[in-house]
Structures are given as structure tokens and as C-alpha cells.
């Protein structure tokens, strides 16, 4: 399952009302580290298909979602469980580190 693009208009339905944990990638087109993380998240979305949903929010185009999540730097990964933000990870991280963060949220 590839990552899904989420907007201010779809954030509540796609993230807060999701029946599985959600990893939200807050990114921007001009952000180099964001572009480095993107293919890692695509691979992880396949690895965790059906268990975790991974979505992308363009921080420049969706200020409401960014503000609600308290994002002050990008890339930021927000981990949501049951509609609640339970963890944020700031900065580009390698695949194994992101996978370990996902596993910790699932535990």
C-alpha cells in the first residue's frame, strides 16, 4: 500500500478516525531531507501494509494540520494511535530507525 496524501480537509478522516495507527510525514517540496525520507516511507508503507497507515502532509499547503500537530520543523513524523498524537520524530532518519519507532508505537 503506497503512502497516501492527506490535506487539511481530509486529515480528520484519514488520520484521527483511522482504525489502525497512522504515521504522518509532514514534509515540503523544497526540503532536501524530506525527499530523502520519502522512498524510505514508501518501502515501510509496503512492509507495514494493513498494520500501520503512512500518509504525507505537505506542510506548506496544509497549515491547519501542521499547527494542530505542533510541527515546528520538517521533516517531522507524527505517530497517531486512536486519533491521538503519541510521538513525534523530527529530522530525516534511516529506515531501520523509523521502523523501530513504528514497532515501539505498536508494542
C-alpha positions as CSV (number, residue, x, y, z in Angstrom):
1,X,0.0,0.0,0.0
2,X,1.7,3.3,-1.1
3,X,1.7,6.3,1.1
4,X,-1.5,8.5,0.9
5,X,-1.6,12.3,0.5
6,X,-3.6,13.9,3.2
7,X,-4.8,17.6,3.3
8,X,-6.3,19.8,5.9
9,X,-9.7,18.8,4.5
10,X,-9.0,15.0,4.8
11,X,-6.8,14.9,7.9
12,X,-9.5,14.1,10.5
13,X,-11.0,11.3,8.4
14,X,-7.7,9.8,7.2
15,X,-5.6,10.2,10.5
16,X,-7.8,10.9,13.5
17,X,-10.6,8.5,12.6
18,X,-8.3,5.7,11.3
19,X,-8.8,2.2,12.7
20,X,-5.0,1.5,12.6
21,X,-2.0,3.5,13.9
22,X,-1.0,6.3,11.4
23,X,2.4,7.7,10.7
24,X,2.1,11.2,9.3
25,X,5.0,12.6,7.3
26,X,5.0,16.4,7.5
27,X,7.1,17.5,4.5
28,X,7.6,20.2,1.9
29,X,8.7,20.2,-1.7
30,X,11.8,22.4,-1.0
31,X,13.0,20.2,1.9
32,X,16.0,18.1,0.9
33,X,15.8,15.8,4.0
34,X,12.1,15.3,3.3
35,X,13.0,14.0,-0.2
36,X,15.5,11.6,1.4
37,X,12.8,10.1,3.7
38,X,10.1,9.8,1.1
39,X,11.4,6.5,-0.6
40,X,12.0,5.0,2.9
41,X,8.4,5.7,3.9
42,X,7.2,4.2,0.6
43,X,9.0,1.0,1.4
44,X,7.8,1.0,5.0
45,X,4.2,1.5,3.8
46,X,4.5,-1.8,1.9
47,X,6.2,-3.6,4.9
48,X,3.5,-2.4,7.4
49,X,0.5,-2.6,5.0
50,X,-2.7,-3.4,6.9
51,X,-1.0,-2.8,10.3
52,X,0.1,0.9,10.0
53,X,-1.0,3.6,7.6
54,X,1.6,6.0,6.4
55,X,0.4,9.3,5.0
56,X,2.1,12.5,3.7
57,X,1.0,16.1,4.6
58,X,2.5,19.0,2.5
59,X,3.3,21.4,5.3
60,X,3.2,24.5,3.1
61,X,-0.3,23.7,1.7
62,X,-1.9,22.4,4.9
63,X,-1.3,24.8,7.8
64,X,-4.2,23.6,9.9
65,X,-2.8,20.0,10.2
66,X,0.7,21.3,10.8
67,X,-0.4,23.6,13.6
68,X,-2.7,21.0,15.2
69,X,0.3,18.6,15.3
70,X,2.6,21.2,16.8
71,X,5.1,20.8,13.9
72,X,7.9,23.4,14.1
73,X,10.5,21.7,11.9
74,X,10.3,19.4,8.9
75,X,10.6,16.6,8.2
76,X,8.6,15.6,11.2
77,X,6.9,12.2,11.6
78,X,3.8,12.2,13.8
79,X,2.7,8.9,15.2
80,X,-1.1,8.7,15.9
81,X,-2.9,5.9,17.7
82,X,-6.7,6.1,18.3
83,X,-6.7,9.6,16.9
84,X,-4.1,10.9,19.4
85,X,-0.6,12.1,18.7
86,X,1.6,9.8,20.8
87,X,5.0,10.6,19.4
88,X,6.9,13.0,17.1
89,X,10.2,12.3,15.5
90,X,12.0,15.4,14.0
91,X,14.5,15.2,11.2
92,X,15.4,12.7,8.5
93,X,16.1,9.2,9.9
94,X,17.3,6.0,8.2
95,X,14.8,3.2,7.5
96,X,15.8,1.0,10.5
97,X,15.3,3.8,12.9
98,X,11.9,4.7,11.5
99,X,10.9,1.0,11.6
100,X,12.0,0.8,15.2
101,X,9.8,3.9,16.1
102,X,6.8,2.2,14.4
103,X,7.5,-1.0,16.2
104,X,7.7,0.9,19.5
105,X,4.3,2.5,18.9
106,X,2.8,-0.9,18.0
107,X,4.2,-2.5,21.2
